[in-house]
Amino acid sequence: MRLPGSRTLRAAALGLLVAMSGAGAVAGATQPAPCSAGGLRAAFRVVAGSAGAGSITYTVRLTNRRARACVVSGRPGLRLLGAHGAALPTAVAPDRPGTGAAALIAVGHGRTAIALARFSPDIPGRGEPAKGRCEHVAHRVRVSLASPGSGSLTGAVSPPTPVCDHGRIAEGLLHLSAVGG
């Protein structure tokens, strides 16, 4: 005697069996630990040829200095710093609000996770001077790790630049760089 929906039931049972057998393989594998600030090197570098329409793109770069892979995710927090370490106005927002999901990015030894950051270095925002620099020049950036991971680290801004509109930066999610550090 065949029960109604027995084909669906068999398919579900088969799916469960496959999932359980795969789960054993995954459970045996070791997931990299979250990256710590001490194991990374940070940099904020211009993307060559990205300037246009009053804005420019830089990359937030997190390079793994440790021998083992580690995991990062999301959008790192940013704080621009002046030549002598003073905090500068910084206002980071998602590049595409409400879109995209953060993935866990396994960063191997010497590999780099990057996030794109777009801003204006020369169009002043409300309340900024119309002539001359809109803001002080950022020479360094403090990068705070998003979950998983912990801590913050500083890196060079290359080349140093002002970030107009009171430090407004549109930042994307981290992803693995196609090239090494």
N, C-alpha and C positions, 0 to 999 in steps of 0.2 A: 504494500500500500504506500502511495506517495502522498506526502503531506503538502498542502498548498505552500508555495514559496520555498520548497526544499532546495531548488537550484540556488536561490539567493542565500539560503542558510549555508549550503555547501561552499559557496563563494566566500562568504564571510568567515567561515571556519578556516578555509585555505588561506585567506588573507591574514588571519590571526596567527596561524602557524608560521607563515613566512615572516611576519613581523617579529614573532617570538624568537625565531632562529636568528634573525638579523640583530635582535637586541642583545643576544649573547655575544656576538662578535663586537658590537659597539661597546658593551660593558667592559670587555677585556682590553679595549684600546685605552690609552691614556690621553686625556684631554690636556692641552697645554694650560699651565697656570695663568692667571691674569698677569699682565705686565705691571711692573712697578716702575715708578718714575726713575729710580736709580739704575734701572737696566736699559733705559732708553736715552737716545740723543734727540733733541728737538731742533728744528730749524723752520724758518718762515722765509721762503724763497720765491722770487718772481718767476712767473711762467713766461719764457721768452715769446715775444710776439703777441701777448695777450692784451696789451693796452689798446683801448678804443672807446669812443663815445664817453670820454671822461672817467673811465674806470679801468682797473687793471686786476689781474688775477695773480695771487700768490698761492703757494701750497704750504699747508701745515704738514711738516714731515716728522714722523716718529720712527727712528731707526733703532732696531734691537741690537744692543751691544753685548748681550749675554750669549752664552754658548747654546742655550736651549730656546725653543720657540716659546712664545707667550701670546696672550690674547688681549686685543683691544676692541673697542666697539663705540659706536655713536659719534657724537660731535665733541671734540675736546673743547674745554673752556679756554678762552684766550684773554690775556691782559697785556696790552702794549706797554712798553717801558722805554723811557728816554735814555739818553747817552749815559747818565749817571745813575740809572736804576729807578728814577721816579716814575710812579704810575701815571699813565696818560689816559685820557678818555677812551673807553672801549665799550662798544655796544654790539654784541654779536647776536645775530638772528639766523634761523635756518634759511638756507638759500631757496628752498621750496617748502614753505610751511604746509604741514599736513600731508606731505608725500614721503614715501620711502620708509623702509623699516631698517633699523640698525642691525647689522649682521655681526657675528663674532668673527673677527679677523685674526687668524693665526699668523704671527709675524716670526719667521725663522731668523736665525742668527744672521746679522748683516742685512736683512731685508727691511723694507720701509713701508709703513702704512701712511697714506696721505689723505688729506681733505682739502678741497679747493676752497679758497676764500677770495671773494670779489669785493672791491671797495673803490672809492674815488680818492686819489692822492692830490687832486687839485680843484675840485668843485666844492666850494664852501657850503656848509649847511646853515640853517637859521641861527643867527647870533655869532657866526664866525666872521673874521675879517674878509672883506671882498678883495683886498689886495694883499699880496705877500702870501705866506703860508697860512693855511686854514688851522693847522694844529702843529704842535711840536713834532719833530721827526722821531719816529720809533726806531730804536736801534736793537732792541731785544724784545722777545715775547715770552710771557710766562704761560705755559700750557698745562692745564689741569686735566687729568685723565678722567674720562667718563667711565661709567660702570661697564664691564668689570675693570679692575685696576684701582690704583690709588696713588695719590700724591700729585705733585706738580714739579715741573722742571722748566728751565729757561733755555732759550736758544737765540741765535742771531737772526736779525731781520736783514735779508740780503737781496738787494741793496736796502739800506735804511730809507725810510719813507714816512711822510706824514699820512695820516688816515683822516680824511675830512668827514664832515657831518657828525662831529663829536665822536669819532672813532667807530662809525657804523661799518660793520663787516657782515656780509652774507656768506655763511659757511655751510659747506656740504658735509655729508657723512664720511667717515673714514672708509677707505678701501685699500687693498693691497696694491702697491705701485708695480707697474709692469717691469721696471728696472730695479736694480739693487739700490743700496744706500746712496 
